[in-house]
Amino acid sequence: MSRFAIAFGAAFAFLGVAAGAFGAHALQPYFAQHPALADIYRTAVQYQMYHALGLLAVGLLAEKLSRPLATAAEYAFFGGIILFSGSLYALVFSQIRIFGAITPLGGVAFLVGWACLFIAAIKTK
């Protein structure tokens, strides 16, 4: 079990639920004026939640998986959440479009995390 992955997976899931509720309620007037930003915000929350759950899964399975690959998956999911969802949140609240250029880096980190998890599962005896 990886305490890092479980702790941050739980923290990101908690923050994802909070962000989703905040977006659905408190940000409605803002999104009424900027409807395209509402979709961007929803994408940030969804990907944060998906990968928080991925991080939790890696943390719970860490002892059964190839350790270097499990660790790589943990850090890739962690970094992906920060880069992908974080850049989208920054874009929504600042409306500075350059933040959108960071988002694909987070997407690549997510892909690396899933690939590491896949390979770790295949290598596990």
C-alpha contacts under 8 A as a table, 3 or more apart, distances in Angstrom:
res1	aa1	res2	aa2	distance
1	M	59	G	5.34
1	M	60	L	5.00
1	M	61	L	6.26
1	M	62	A	5.06
1	M	63	E	5.41
2	S	5	A	5.46
2	S	6	I	6.25
2	S	58	V	7.76
2	S	59	G	4.49
2	S	60	L	6.65
2	S	62	A	5.97
2	S	63	E	7.78
3	R	6	I	5.14
3	R	7	A	5.78
3	R	59	G	6.74
4	F	7	A	5.31
4	F	8	F	6.05
4	F	59	G	7.35
5	A	8	F	5.34
5	A	9	G	5.62
5	A	55	L	5.43
5	A	56	L	5.86
5	A	58	V	6.81
5	A	59	G	4.65
5	A	74	E	5.96
6	I	9	G	5.02
6	I	10	A	5.99
6	I	55	L	6.76
6	I	56	L	4.86
6	I	57	A	7.96
6	I	59	G	5.10
6	I	60	L	7.03
7	A	10	A	5.29
7	A	11	A	6.13
7	A	56	L	8.00
8	F	11	A	4.81
8	F	12	F	5.89
8	F	52	A	7.54
8	F	55	L	7.50
8	F	56	L	7.93
8	F	78	F	7.63
9	G	12	F	5.25
9	G	13	A	6.06
9	G	51	H	7.82
9	G	52	A	4.42
9	G	53	L	6.27
9	G	54	G	7.61
9	G	55	L	5.01
9	G	56	L	4.88
10	A	13	A	5.06
10	A	14	F	6.04
10	A	52	A	6.83
10	A	53	L	7.98
10	A	56	L	6.93
11	A	14	F	5.08
11	A	15	L	6.15
12	F	15	L	5.02
12	F	16	G	5.90
12	F	48	Q	6.83
12	F	49	M	7.09
12	F	52	A	5.49
13	A	16	G	4.88
13	A	17	V	6.26
13	A	48	Q	7.26
13	A	49	M	5.47
13	A	52	A	5.35
13	A	53	L	7.12
14	F	17	V	5.32
14	F	18	A	6.28
15	L	18	A	4.92
15	L	19	A	5.88
16	G	19	A	5.01
16	G	20	G	5.99
16	G	45	V	5.59
16	G	46	Q	7.77
16	G	48	Q	6.16
16	G	49	M	5.68
17	V	20	G	5.07
17	V	21	A	6.20
17	V	45	V	7.96
17	V	49	M	7.84
18	A	21	A	5.20
18	A	22	F	6.02
19	A	22	F	4.96
19	A	23	G	5.98
19	A	45	V	6.67
20	G	23	G	5.13
20	G	24	A	6.09
20	G	42	R	7.41
20	G	45	V	6.18
21	A	24	A	5.06
21	A	25	H	6.11
21	A	26	A	7.92
22	F	25	H	5.38
22	F	26	A	5.19
22	F	27	L	6.33
23	G	26	A	5.99
23	G	27	L	4.84
23	G	28	Q	6.67
23	G	38	A	7.90
23	G	41	Y	7.52
23	G	42	R	7.94
24	A	27	L	6.47
24	A	28	Q	6.26
25	H	28	Q	5.68
26	A	29	P	7.43
27	L	30	Y	5.21
27	L	31	F	6.11
28	Q	31	F	5.02
28	Q	32	A	5.97
29	P	32	A	5.05
29	P	33	Q	6.70
30	Y	33	Q	5.42
30	Y	34	H	6.31
31	F	34	H	4.63
31	F	35	P	5.02
31	F	36	A	7.75
31	F	37	L	6.45
31	F	38	A	5.40
32	A	35	P	5.65
34	H	37	L	5.54
34	H	38	A	7.00
35	P	38	A	5.27
35	P	39	D	7.14
36	A	39	D	5.53
36	A	40	I	6.69
37	L	40	I	4.98
37	L	41	Y	6.06
37	L	92	V	5.64
38	A	41	Y	5.06
38	A	42	R	6.18
38	A	92	V	7.97
39	D	42	R	5.08
39	D	43	T	6.22
40	I	43	T	5.13
40	I	44	A	6.34
40	I	88	L	6.53
40	I	92	V	7.01
41	Y	44	A	5.10
41	Y	45	V	6.34
41	Y	88	L	6.68
41	Y	89	Y	6.35
41	Y	92	V	6.52
42	R	45	V	5.13
42	R	46	Q	6.05
43	T	46	Q	5.11
43	T	47	Y	6.10
43	T	85	S	7.83
44	A	47	Y	5.45
44	A	48	Q	6.05
44	A	84	F	7.12
44	A	85	S	4.39
44	A	86	G	7.50
44	A	88	L	5.84
44	A	89	Y	6.68
45	V	48	Q	5.07
45	V	49	M	6.19
45	V	85	S	6.90
46	Q	49	M	5.20
46	Q	50	Y	6.17
47	Y	50	Y	5.05
47	Y	51	H	6.06
47	Y	81	I	7.46
47	Y	84	F	7.97
47	Y	85	S	6.80
48	Q	51	H	5.40
48	Q	52	A	5.92
48	Q	81	I	5.63
48	Q	85	S	6.03
49	M	52	A	4.99
49	M	53	L	6.24
50	Y	53	L	5.35
50	Y	54	G	6.33
51	H	54	G	4.58
51	H	55	L	5.94
51	H	77	F	6.11
51	H	81	I	6.93
51	H	110	F	7.67
52	A	55	L	4.99
52	A	56	L	6.25
52	A	77	F	7.65
52	A	81	I	7.90
53	L	56	L	4.97
53	L	57	A	6.15
54	G	57	A	5.03
54	G	58	V	6.23
54	G	77	F	7.38
55	L	58	V	5.19
55	L	59	G	6.15
55	L	73	A	7.88
55	L	74	E	5.91
55	L	77	F	6.22
55	L	78	F	7.38
56	L	59	G	5.01
56	L	60	L	6.17
57	A	60	L	5.17
57	A	61	L	6.08
58	V	61	L	5.09
58	V	62	A	5.57
58	V	70	A	6.43
58	V	73	A	7.30
58	V	74	E	6.62
58	V	117	L	7.48
59	G	62	A	5.21
59	G	74	E	7.52
60	L	63	E	7.62
61	L	64	K	5.45
61	L	65	L	6.36
62	A	65	L	5.25
62	A	66	S	7.58
62	A	67	R	6.65
62	A	70	A	5.89
62	A	71	T	7.92
63	E	66	S	7.88
63	E	67	R	7.28
64	K	124	T	7.04
65	L	69	L	7.59
65	L	70	A	6.25
65	L	120	A	5.53
65	L	121	A	6.25
65	L	123	K	7.74
65	L	124	T	5.67
66	S	69	L	5.53
66	S	70	A	6.03
66	S	120	A	5.20
66	S	121	A	7.72
66	S	123	K	6.88
66	S	124	T	6.39
67	R	70	A	5.06
67	R	71	T	6.03
68	P	71	T	5.17
68	P	72	A	6.14
69	L	72	A	4.95
69	L	73	A	6.12
69	L	116	C	5.35
69	L	117	L	6.74
69	L	119	I	7.47
69	L	120	A	5.64
70	A	73	A	5.05
70	A	74	E	6.21
70	A	116	C	6.81
70	A	117	L	6.30
70	A	120	A	6.58
71	T	74	E	5.02
71	T	75	Y	6.33
72	A	75	Y	5.30
72	A	76	A	6.00
72	A	113	G	6.78
72	A	116	C	6.64
73	A	76	A	5.01
73	A	77	F	6.06
73	A	112	V	7.01
73	A	113	G	4.01
73	A	114	W	6.74
73	A	115	A	7.89
73	A	116	C	5.38
73	A	117	L	5.95
74	E	77	F	5.35
74	E	78	F	6.12
74	E	113	G	6.91
75	Y	78	F	4.95
75	Y	79	G	5.90
75	Y	113	G	7.64
76	A	79	G	5.17
76	A	80	G	5.77
76	A	109	A	4.97
76	A	110	F	6.12
76	A	112	V	6.30
76	A	113	G	4.83
77	F	80	G	4.91
77	F	81	I	6.12
77	F	109	A	6.51
77	F	110	F	5.54
77	F	113	G	5.58
78	F	81	I	5.39
78	F	82	I	6.49
79	G	82	I	5.11
79	G	83	L	6.01
79	G	106	G	6.78
79	G	109	A	6.61
80	G	83	L	5.12
80	G	84	F	5.50
80	G	85	S	7.63
80	G	105	L	7.40
80	G	106	G	4.02
80	G	107	G	6.32
80	G	108	V	7.48
80	G	109	A	4.81
80	G	110	F	5.30
81	I	84	F	5.35
81	I	85	S	5.29
81	I	86	G	6.67
81	I	106	G	6.61
81	I	110	F	7.93
82	I	85	S	5.91
82	I	86	G	4.83
82	I	87	S	7.39
82	I	106	G	7.26
83	L	86	G	5.27
83	L	87	S	5.59
83	L	102	I	6.48
83	L	103	T	6.00
83	L	105	L	6.59
83	L	106	G	4.52
84	F	87	S	5.48
84	F	88	L	6.39
84	F	102	I	7.06
84	F	103	T	4.43
84	F	104	P	6.84
84	F	105	L	6.97
84	F	106	G	4.12
84	F	107	G	6.13
85	S	88	L	5.10
85	S	89	Y	6.12
85	S	103	T	7.38
85	S	106	G	7.73
86	G	89	Y	5.13
86	G	90	A	6.14
87	S	90	A	4.99
87	S	91	L	6.08
87	S	99	F	5.30
87	S	100	G	6.41
87	S	102	I	6.13
87	S	103	T	5.73
88	L	91	L	4.93
88	L	92	V	6.14
88	L	99	F	6.89
88	L	100	G	6.53
88	L	103	T	6.77
89	Y	92	V	5.11
89	Y	93	F	6.24
90	A	93	F	5.36
90	A	94	S	5.78
90	A	95	Q	7.55
90	A	96	I	7.78
90	A	99	F	6.57
91	L	94	S	5.35
91	L	95	Q	4.90
91	L	96	I	5.53
91	L	97	R	6.14
91	L	98	I	7.79
91	L	99	F	5.41
91	L	100	G	6.53
92	V	95	Q	5.44
96	I	99	F	6.24
97	R	100	G	5.57
97	R	101	A	7.67
98	I	101	A	5.38
98	I	102	I	7.49
99	F	102	I	5.50
99	F	103	T	7.08
100	G	103	T	5.33
100	G	104	P	7.89
101	A	104	P	6.66
102	I	105	L	5.60
102	I	106	G	7.06
103	T	106	G	5.29
103	T	107	G	6.49
104	P	107	G	4.75
104	P	108	V	6.17
105	L	108	V	5.11
105	L	109	A	6.29
106	G	109	A	4.93
106	G	110	F	6.24
107	G	110	F	5.04
107	G	111	L	6.34
108	V	111	L	5.02
108	V	112	V	6.16
109	A	112	V	5.01
109	A	113	G	6.14
110	F	113	G	5.03
110	F	114	W	6.29
111	L	114	W	5.21
111	L	115	A	6.05
112	V	115	A	5.05
112	V	116	C	6.04
113	G	116	C	5.16
113	G	117	L	6.20
114	W	117	L	5.01
114	W	118	F	6.08
115	A	118	F	5.02
115	A	119	I	6.15
116	C	119	I	5.17
116	C	120	A	5.95
117	L	120	A	5.04
117	L	121	A	6.12
118	F	121	A	5.19
118	F	122	I	6.30
119	I	122	I	5.03
119	I	123	K	6.13
120	A	123	K	5.17
120	A	124	T	6.15
121	A	124	T	5.23
